[in-house]
Amino acid sequence: MVKTRRLFLKDKDGQSLIEFALVLPILLLVVFGITELGRAIMVTSVLNAASREGARLAAVSTEGDSLSVQGKVLEILDAANPPIVAKEITIRYVLDQDIVEVTVTTEFEVVGGGIFGIFDLIIPDPFLLTGRTVMRYITS
């Protein structure tokens, strides 16, 4: 009887498997969350760069009309890898302050959001990311 009890208490082959099964979902959620956060930061950075280039064109160029500014913004967004689709591009001139404001908005969808349903409770899918730049423009 004592020998059987010692043998049973020393047999822990399945313990690490059960611990791994308990920790794996949490680990996957953390890794997935870090990956999606990095992707959202990258998209925001591209949106800021596109709005900056559009505002720069509007500020320094005499041909900085709305169509050329939108074209420049779309050119920057298309150069991203993967390309980003703009939901809205807003160009606003404030004449009394001599400034131009370019805002670019896109919808960011979490990859695999349906698989990890817990993110739907935390983050609405899709949600909007925005890049915005304000610059003083040249008056002639």
Backbone as JSON Lines, residues from 0, in Angstrom:
{"i":0,"aa":"M","n":[0.82,-1.19,0.0],"ca":[0.0,0.0,0.0],"c":[0.87,1.26,0.0]}
{"i":1,"aa":"V","n":[1.89,1.3,0.83],"ca":[2.76,2.45,0.92],"c":[3.54,2.62,-0.38]}
{"i":2,"aa":"K","n":[3.97,1.51,-0.97],"ca":[4.71,1.56,-2.22],"c":[3.85,2.12,-3.36]}
{"i":3,"aa":"T","n":[2.61,1.74,-3.39],"ca":[1.7,2.23,-4.42],"c":[1.46,3.74,-4.26]}
{"i":4,"aa":"R","n":[1.32,4.21,-3.04],"ca":[1.09,5.62,-2.79],"c":[2.3,6.45,-3.23]}
{"i":5,"aa":"R","n":[3.52,5.99,-2.92],"ca":[4.74,6.71,-3.33],"c":[4.86,6.76,-4.85]}
{"i":6,"aa":"L","n":[4.53,5.68,-5.49],"ca":[4.59,5.63,-6.94],"c":[3.58,6.6,-7.55]}
{"i":7,"aa":"F","n":[2.4,6.67,-6.96],"ca":[1.38,7.58,-7.48],"c":[1.75,9.04,-7.27]}
{"i":8,"aa":"L","n":[2.34,9.37,-6.14],"ca":[2.7,10.75,-5.84],"c":[3.89,11.23,-6.68]}
{"i":9,"aa":"K","n":[4.77,10.34,-7.08],"ca":[5.93,10.73,-7.86],"c":[5.62,10.82,-9.35]}
{"i":10,"aa":"D","n":[4.53,10.24,-9.8],"ca":[4.19,10.24,-11.22],"c":[3.52,11.57,-11.59]}
{"i":11,"aa":"K","n":[4.3,12.47,-12.2],"ca":[3.79,13.8,-12.55],"c":[3.98,14.08,-14.03]}
{"i":12,"aa":"D","n":[3.85,13.07,-14.86],"ca":[4.07,13.26,-16.3],"c":[3.02,14.18,-16.92]}
{"i":13,"aa":"G","n":[1.8,14.15,-16.5],"ca":[0.74,14.95,-17.09],"c":[0.63,16.35,-16.52]}
{"i":14,"aa":"Q","n":[1.37,16.66,-15.48],"ca":[1.26,17.96,-14.84],"c":[1.66,19.08,-15.78]}
{"i":15,"aa":"S","n":[2.77,18.95,-16.45],"ca":[3.23,20.02,-17.34],"c":[2.29,20.2,-18.53]}
{"i":16,"aa":"L","n":[1.68,19.12,-18.99],"ca":[0.73,19.22,-20.08],"c":[-0.51,20.01,-19.67]}
{"i":17,"aa":"I","n":[-1.0,19.77,-18.48],"ca":[-2.16,20.5,-17.99],"c":[-1.82,21.97,-17.74]}
{"i":18,"aa":"E","n":[-0.65,22.24,-17.18],"ca":[-0.23,23.62,-16.98],"c":[-0.12,24.36,-18.31]}
{"i":19,"aa":"F","n":[0.45,23.69,-19.3],"ca":[0.57,24.29,-20.63],"c":[-0.79,24.56,-21.22]}
{"i":20,"aa":"A","n":[-1.74,23.65,-21.06],"ca":[-3.09,23.84,-21.59],"c":[-3.8,25.0,-20.89]}
{"i":21,"aa":"L","n":[-3.49,25.25,-19.64],"ca":[-4.1,26.37,-18.92],"c":[-3.47,27.71,-19.3]}
{"i":22,"aa":"V","n":[-2.18,27.73,-19.57],"ca":[-1.46,28.97,-19.84],"c":[-1.53,29.37,-21.32]}
{"i":23,"aa":"L","n":[-1.65,28.41,-22.23],"ca":[-1.61,28.68,-23.66],"c":[-2.65,29.71,-24.14]}
{"i":24,"aa":"P","n":[-3.92,29.61,-23.76],"ca":[-4.88,30.62,-24.24],"c":[-4.52,32.04,-23.79]}
{"i":25,"aa":"I","n":[-4.07,32.2,-22.57],"ca":[-3.69,33.51,-22.07],"c":[-2.47,34.03,-22.83]}
{"i":26,"aa":"L","n":[-1.51,33.15,-23.07],"ca":[-0.32,33.54,-23.82],"c":[-0.67,33.96,-25.24]}
{"i":27,"aa":"L","n":[-1.55,33.22,-25.89],"ca":[-1.98,33.58,-27.24],"c":[-2.7,34.92,-27.28]}
{"i":28,"aa":"L","n":[-3.54,35.19,-26.3],"ca":[-4.22,36.48,-26.24],"c":[-3.24,37.63,-26.07]}
{"i":29,"aa":"V","n":[-2.24,37.45,-25.24],"ca":[-1.25,38.5,-25.03],"c":[-0.43,38.74,-26.3]}
{"i":30,"aa":"V","n":[0.03,37.67,-26.94],"ca":[0.81,37.81,-28.17],"c":[-0.04,38.44,-29.27]}
{"i":31,"aa":"F","n":[-1.28,37.99,-29.41],"ca":[-2.18,38.54,-30.42],"c":[-2.46,40.02,-30.14]}
{"i":32,"aa":"G","n":[-2.67,40.38,-28.9],"ca":[-2.92,41.76,-28.53],"c":[-1.73,42.66,-28.83]}
{"i":33,"aa":"I","n":[-0.53,42.19,-28.55],"ca":[0.67,42.97,-28.83],"c":[0.83,43.16,-30.34]}
{"i":34,"aa":"T","n":[0.56,42.12,-31.11],"ca":[0.66,42.2,-32.56],"c":[-0.34,43.21,-33.13]}
{"i":35,"aa":"E","n":[-1.57,43.16,-32.67],"ca":[-2.58,44.09,-33.17],"c":[-2.31,45.52,-32.73]}
{"i":36,"aa":"L","n":[-1.78,45.7,-31.54],"ca":[-1.42,47.05,-31.09],"c":[-0.31,47.61,-31.97]}
{"i":37,"aa":"G","n":[0.67,46.79,-32.3],"ca":[1.74,47.23,-33.19],"c":[1.22,47.59,-34.57]}
{"i":38,"aa":"R","n":[0.28,46.8,-35.07],"ca":[-0.32,47.08,-36.38],"c":[-1.11,48.39,-36.35]}
{"i":39,"aa":"A","n":[-1.84,48.63,-35.27],"ca":[-2.6,49.88,-35.14],"c":[-1.67,51.09,-35.07]}
{"i":40,"aa":"I","n":[-0.55,50.95,-34.38],"ca":[0.42,52.04,-34.3],"c":[1.03,52.3,-35.68]}
{"i":41,"aa":"M","n":[1.3,51.24,-36.43],"ca":[1.85,51.39,-37.78],"c":[0.86,52.12,-38.69]}
{"i":42,"aa":"V","n":[-0.41,51.74,-38.64],"ca":[-1.43,52.4,-39.47],"c":[-1.57,53.86,-39.09]}
{"i":43,"aa":"T","n":[-1.55,54.17,-37.8],"ca":[-1.64,55.55,-37.34],"c":[-0.43,56.36,-37.82]}
{"i":44,"aa":"S","n":[0.73,55.75,-37.8],"ca":[1.93,56.42,-38.29],"c":[1.83,56.75,-39.78]}
{"i":45,"aa":"V","n":[1.32,55.81,-40.56],"ca":[1.15,56.06,-42.0],"c":[0.1,57.16,-42.23]}
{"i":46,"aa":"L","n":[-0.99,57.14,-41.45],"ca":[-2.0,58.19,-41.57],"c":[-1.42,59.56,-41.25]}
{"i":47,"aa":"N","n":[-0.6,59.63,-40.21],"ca":[0.04,60.9,-39.85],"c":[0.99,61.37,-40.95]}
{"i":48,"aa":"A","n":[1.74,60.43,-41.53],"ca":[2.65,60.79,-42.62],"c":[1.88,61.29,-43.83]}
{"i":49,"aa":"A","n":[0.78,60.63,-44.16],"ca":[-0.03,61.05,-45.31],"c":[-0.65,62.42,-45.08]}
{"i":50,"aa":"S","n":[-1.17,62.66,-43.89],"ca":[-1.75,63.98,-43.61],"c":[-0.67,65.05,-43.59]}
{"i":51,"aa":"R","n":[0.51,64.72,-43.11],"ca":[1.63,65.67,-43.09],"c":[2.05,66.05,-44.52]}
{"i":52,"aa":"E","n":[2.16,65.05,-45.39],"ca":[2.55,65.35,-46.77],"c":[1.48,66.15,-47.5]}
{"i":53,"aa":"G","n":[0.21,65.84,-47.23],"ca":[-0.88,66.61,-47.83],"c":[-0.88,68.05,-47.34]}
{"i":54,"aa":"A","n":[-0.69,68.25,-46.05],"ca":[-0.67,69.6,-45.49],"c":[0.55,70.37,-46.0]}
{"i":55,"aa":"R","n":[1.66,69.67,-46.15],"ca":[2.86,70.32,-46.68],"c":[2.63,70.8,-48.1]}
{"i":56,"aa":"L","n":[2.01,69.95,-48.93],"ca":[1.72,70.35,-50.3],"c":[0.78,71.55,-50.33]}
{"i":57,"aa":"A","n":[-0.23,71.53,-49.48],"ca":[-1.18,72.65,-49.43],"c":[-0.53,73.93,-48.91]}
{"i":58,"aa":"A","n":[0.47,73.78,-48.03],"ca":[1.08,74.96,-47.41],"c":[2.13,75.62,-48.28]}
{"i":59,"aa":"V","n":[2.92,74.85,-49.01],"ca":[4.05,75.44,-49.72],"c":[3.82,75.6,-51.22]}
{"i":60,"aa":"S","n":[2.83,74.96,-51.75],"ca":[2.63,74.97,-53.18],"c":[1.52,75.93,-53.57]}
{"i":61,"aa":"T","n":[1.73,76.59,-54.71],"ca":[0.67,77.45,-55.22],"c":[-0.43,76.62,-55.85]}
{"i":62,"aa":"E","n":[-0.1,75.36,-56.2],"ca":[-1.1,74.47,-56.79],"c":[-1.72,73.56,-55.73]}
{"i":63,"aa":"G","n":[-1.68,73.97,-54.49],"ca":[-2.19,73.14,-53.4],"c":[-3.69,73.13,-53.31]}
{"i":64,"aa":"D","n":[-4.36,72.83,-54.42],"ca":[-5.8,72.74,-54.37],"c":[-6.21,71.41,-53.73]}
{"i":65,"aa":"S","n":[-7.47,71.27,-53.44],"ca":[-7.94,70.1,-52.7],"c":[-7.71,68.79,-53.45]}
{"i":66,"aa":"L","n":[-7.85,68.81,-54.78],"ca":[-7.66,67.56,-55.54],"c":[-6.22,67.11,-55.53]}
{"i":67,"aa":"S","n":[-5.27,68.03,-55.66],"ca":[-3.87,67.62,-55.63],"c":[-3.45,67.17,-54.23]}
{"i":68,"aa":"V","n":[-4.01,67.8,-53.2],"ca":[-3.71,67.38,-51.83],"c":[-4.26,65.98,-51.57]}
{"i":69,"aa":"Q","n":[-5.5,65.74,-52.0],"ca":[-6.06,64.39,-51.86],"c":[-5.25,63.37,-52.62]}
{"i":70,"aa":"G","n":[-4.79,63.73,-53.83],"ca":[-3.97,62.82,-54.61],"c":[-2.67,62.47,-53.9]}
{"i":71,"aa":"K","n":[-2.04,63.47,-53.27],"ca":[-0.8,63.22,-52.53],"c":[-1.05,62.32,-51.33]}
{"i":72,"aa":"V","n":[-2.15,62.56,-50.61],"ca":[-2.49,61.74,-49.45],"c":[-2.74,60.29,-49.9]}
{"i":73,"aa":"L","n":[-3.49,60.12,-50.97],"ca":[-3.78,58.77,-51.47],"c":[-2.51,58.08,-51.97]}
{"i":74,"aa":"E","n":[-1.59,58.84,-52.54],"ca":[-0.31,58.27,-52.99],"c":[0.47,57.7,-51.81]}
{"i":75,"aa":"I","n":[0.51,58.41,-50.7],"ca":[1.22,57.94,-49.51],"c":[0.53,56.7,-48.94]}
{"i":76,"aa":"L","n":[-0.8,56.72,-48.9],"ca":[-1.54,55.58,-48.36],"c":[-1.37,54.34,-49.23]}
{"i":77,"aa":"D","n":[-1.3,54.53,-50.55],"ca":[-1.1,53.39,-51.45],"c":[0.3,52.82,-51.35]}
{"i":78,"aa":"A","n":[1.27,53.64,-50.95],"ca":[2.65,53.18,-50.84],"c":[2.88,52.34,-49.59]}
{"i":79,"aa":"A","n":[1.94,52.38,-48.66],"ca":[2.08,51.59,-47.43],"c":[1.97,50.11,-47.77]}
{"i":80,"aa":"N","n":[2.54,49.28,-46.91],"ca":[2.48,47.84,-47.13],"c":[1.84,47.19,-45.91]}
{"i":81,"aa":"P","n":[0.62,46.73,-45.97],"ca":[-0.32,46.73,-47.09],"c":[-0.95,48.12,-47.27]}
{"i":82,"aa":"P","n":[-1.46,48.4,-48.47],"ca":[-2.06,49.71,-48.72],"c":[-3.24,49.98,-47.78]}
{"i":83,"aa":"I","n":[-3.37,51.24,-47.41],"ca":[-4.42,51.64,-46.49],"c":[-5.5,52.36,-47.28]}
{"i":84,"aa":"V","n":[-6.74,52.0,-47.03],"ca":[-7.88,52.62,-47.72],"c":[-8.42,53.73,-46.82]}
{"i":85,"aa":"A","n":[-8.42,54.95,-47.35],"ca":[-8.91,56.09,-46.58],"c":[-10.44,56.09,-46.58]}
{"i":86,"aa":"K","n":[-11.02,56.25,-45.42],"ca":[-12.46,56.39,-45.33],"c":[-12.86,57.83,-45.6]}
{"i":87,"aa":"E","n":[-12.05,58.76,-45.09],"ca":[-12.37,60.17,-45.26],"c":[-11.08,60.99,-45.26]}
{"i":88,"aa":"I","n":[-10.99,61.93,-46.2],"ca":[-9.88,62.89,-46.25],"c":[-10.5,64.28,-46.18]}
{"i":89,"aa":"T","n":[-10.14,65.04,-45.15],"ca":[-10.7,66.37,-44.96],"c":[-9.59,67.4,-45.06]}
{"i":90,"aa":"I","n":[-9.78,68.4,-45.91],"ca":[-8.83,69.49,-46.06],"c":[-9.58,70.77,-45.69]}
{"i":91,"aa":"R","n":[-9.07,71.49,-44.69],"ca":[-9.77,72.67,-44.21],"c":[-8.78,73.83,-44.13]}
{"i":92,"aa":"Y","n":[-9.11,74.9,-44.81],"ca":[-8.31,76.13,-44.76],"c":[-8.97,77.09,-43.78]}
{"i":93,"aa":"V","n":[-8.19,77.61,-42.84],"ca":[-8.65,78.64,-41.92],"c":[-8.0,79.94,-42.38]}
{"i":94,"aa":"L","n":[-8.77,80.75,-43.1],"ca":[-8.21,81.92,-43.77],"c":[-7.73,83.0,-42.83]}
{"i":95,"aa":"D","n":[-8.45,83.23,-41.74],"ca":[-8.06,84.31,-40.83],"c":[-6.79,83.98,-40.04]}
{"i":96,"aa":"Q","n":[-6.42,82.69,-39.95],"ca":[-5.21,82.31,-39.23],"c":[-4.11,81.82,-40.17]}
{"i":97,"aa":"D","n":[-4.39,81.76,-41.46],"ca":[-3.43,81.28,-42.47],"c":[-2.93,79.87,-42.17]}
{"i":98,"aa":"I","n":[-3.83,78.98,-41.82],"ca":[-3.43,77.59,-41.58],"c":[-4.28,76.66,-42.44]}
{"i":99,"aa":"V","n":[-3.73,75.49,-42.68],"ca":[-4.43,74.42,-43.38],"c":[-4.38,73.19,-42.49]}
{"i":100,"aa":"E","n":[-5.49,72.48,-42.42],"ca":[-5.6,71.28,-41.6],"c":[-6.01,70.12,-42.51]}
{"i":101,"aa":"V","n":[-5.23,69.05,-42.48],"ca":[-5.54,67.85,-43.26],"c":[-5.76,66.7,-42.28]}
{"i":102,"aa":"T","n":[-6.92,66.06,-42.4],"ca":[-7.27,64.94,-41.54],"c":[-7.58,63.73,-42.41]}
{"i":103,"aa":"V","n":[-6.96,62.6,-42.07],"ca":[-7.17,61.35,-42.81],"c":[-7.69,60.32,-41.82]}
{"i":104,"aa":"T","n":[-8.78,59.65,-42.18],"ca":[-9.41,58.67,-41.31],"c":[-9.56,57.35,-42.06]}
{"i":105,"aa":"T","n":[-9.35,56.25,-41.36],"ca":[-9.56,54.92,-41.92],"c":[-10.18,54.02,-40.87]}
{"i":106,"aa":"E","n":[-10.79,52.94,-41.35],"ca":[-11.34,51.94,-40.43],"c":[-10.29,50.86,-40.21]}
{"i":107,"aa":"F","n":[-10.01,50.56,-38.96],"ca":[-9.04,49.53,-38.6],"c":[-9.8,48.31,-38.11]}
{"i":108,"aa":"E","n":[-9.59,47.2,-38.78],"ca":[-10.24,45.95,-38.38],"c":[-9.21,45.05,-37.72]}
{"i":109,"aa":"V","n":[-9.59,44.47,-36.6],"ca":[-8.73,43.54,-35.89],"c":[-8.72,42.22,-36.66]}
{"i":110,"aa":"V","n":[-7.53,41.76,-37.01],"ca":[-7.41,40.5,-37.74],"c":[-7.76,39.36,-36.8]}
{"i":111,"aa":"G","n":[-8.65,38.51,-37.23],"ca":[-9.04,37.38,-36.4],"c":[-9.9,37.77,-35.22]}
{"i":112,"aa":"G","n":[-10.58,38.89,-35.33],"ca":[-11.41,39.36,-34.23],"c":[-12.51,38.37,-33.88]}
{"i":113,"aa":"G","n":[-13.02,37.64,-34.88],"ca":[-14.05,36.65,-34.62],"c":[-13.54,35.44,-33.86]}
{"i":114,"aa":"I","n":[-12.25,35.12,-34.06],"ca":[-11.65,33.97,-33.37],"c":[-11.5,34.28,-31.89]}
{"i":115,"aa":"F","n":[-10.96,35.46,-31.6],"ca":[-10.78,35.88,-30.22],"c":[-11.91,36.83,-29.86]}
{"i":116,"aa":"G","n":[-13.05,36.31,-29.54],"ca":[-14.24,37.11,-29.26],"c":[-14.09,38.04,-28.08]}
{"i":117,"aa":"I","n":[-13.11,37.81,-27.23],"ca":[-12.93,38.67,-26.07],"c":[-12.54,40.08,-26.49]}
{"i":118,"aa":"F","n":[-11.85,40.22,-27.64],"ca":[-11.46,41.55,-28.09],"c":[-12.67,42.35,-28.55]}
{"i":119,"aa":"D","n":[-13.74,41.7,-28.97],"ca":[-14.95,42.42,-29.36],"c":[-15.58,43.13,-28.16]}
{"i":120,"aa":"L","n":[-15.37,42.61,-26.97],"ca":[-15.88,43.26,-25.77],"c":[-15.06,44.49,-25.41]}
{"i":121,"aa":"I","n":[-13.76,44.45,-25.72],"ca":[-12.85,45.54,-25.35],"c":[-12.78,46.58,-26.47]}
{"i":122,"aa":"I","n":[-12.62,46.1,-27.71],"ca":[-12.39,46.98,-28.86],"c":[-13.52,46.78,-29.86]}
{"i":123,"aa":"P","n":[-14.25,47.84,-30.21],"ca":[-15.27,47.69,-31.25],"c":[-14.6,47.43,-32.59]}
{"i":124,"aa":"D","n":[-15.18,46.57,-33.39],"ca":[-14.58,46.21,-34.67],"c":[-15.51,46.56,-35.79]}
{"i":125,"aa":"P","n":[-15.16,47.33,-36.77],"ca":[-13.92,48.1,-36.89],"c":[-14.0,49.41,-36.12]}
{"i":126,"aa":"F","n":[-12.85,49.99,-35.85],"ca":[-12.84,51.3,-35.2],"c":[-12.0,52.25,-36.04]}
{"i":127,"aa":"L","n":[-12.18,53.53,-35.81],"ca":[-11.55,54.54,-36.64],"c":[-10.2,54.97,-36.09]}
{"i":128,"aa":"L","n":[-9.23,55.08,-37.0],"ca":[-7.92,55.66,-36.69],"c":[-7.78,56.93,-37.51]}
{"i":129,"aa":"T","n":[-7.15,57.93,-36.94],"ca":[-7.08,59.24,-37.58],"c":[-5.65,59.79,-37.53]}
{"i":130,"aa":"G","n":[-5.26,60.42,-38.64],"ca":[-4.02,61.19,-38.7],"c":[-4.39,62.63,-39.0]}
{"i":131,"aa":"R","n":[-3.8,63.58,-38.3],"ca":[-4.18,64.98,-38.46],"c":[-2.94,65.86,-38.4]}
{"i":132,"aa":"T","n":[-2.86,66.8,-39.33],"ca":[-1.73,67.74,-39.37],"c":[-2.26,69.14,-39.62]}
{"i":133,"aa":"V","n":[-1.71,70.1,-38.9],"ca":[-2.05,71.52,-39.09],"c":[-0.74,72.26,-39.41]}
{"i":134,"aa":"M","n":[-0.77,73.02,-40.52],"ca":[0.41,73.8,-40.92],"c":[-0.03,75.21,-41.33]}
{"i":135,"aa":"R","n":[0.91,76.13,-41.16],"ca":[0.69,77.5,-41.63],"c":[1.03,77.54,-43.11]}
{"i":136,"aa":"Y","n":[0.2,78.18,-43.91],"ca":[0.47,78.21,-45.34],"c":[0.94,79.59,-45.79]}
{"i":137,"aa":"I","n":[1.52,79.58,-46.98],"ca":[2.12,80.78,-47.54],"c":[1.02,81.64,-48.16]}
{"i":138,"aa":"T","n":[1.02,82.91,-47.82],"ca":[0.11,83.85,-48.45],"c":[0.9,84.7,-49.41]}
{"i":139,"aa":"S","n":[0.29,84.96,-50.56],"ca":[1.02,85.75,-51.55],"c":[0.39,87.1,-51.79]}
